[in-house]
Amino acid sequence: MTLTHILELSLCLLIIFFIKVKNGTVKFFNESKGFGFITEDGSNQEYFVHISGLIDEVRQGDAVEFELKEGRKGMNAVSVRVV
């Protein structure tokens, strides 16, 4: 594999990563119940988040980055990290 191919592949992976990862704000999170909602920046779309989808502990108002995964009732925020 040439250096050009490696650079092209790296660029493609970075584009995929940045398209997948979304940014938002924790609208609400109830630790005792283990769920909450995140509002996506720009679109104001709200996504359900379960405690199992958290990487970091979150609180209301935290800026976060996350990915989306199809859940039983729609899209869920997963791999949620505080930024």
Long-range contacts (C-beta under 8 A, 24 or more apart in sequence): 20-67, 20-68, 21-65, 21-66, 21-67, 22-65, 22-66, 22-67, 22-68, 23-63, 23-64, 23-65, 23-66, 23-83, 24-63, 24-64, 24-65, 24-66, 24-77, 25-61, 25-62, 25-63, 25-64, 26-58, 26-59, 26-60, 26-61, 26-62, 26-64, 27-60, 28-60, 29-58, 29-59, 29-60, 36-60, 38-64, 38-66, 38-77, 38-80, 47-74, 47-75, 47-76, 47-77, 48-73, 48-74, 48-75, 48-76, 48-77, 49-76, 49-77, 49-78, 49-80, 50-76, 53-77, 53-78, 53-79, 53-80, 54-80, 55-79, 55-80, 55-81, 56-80, 56-81, 56-82, 57-82, 58-82
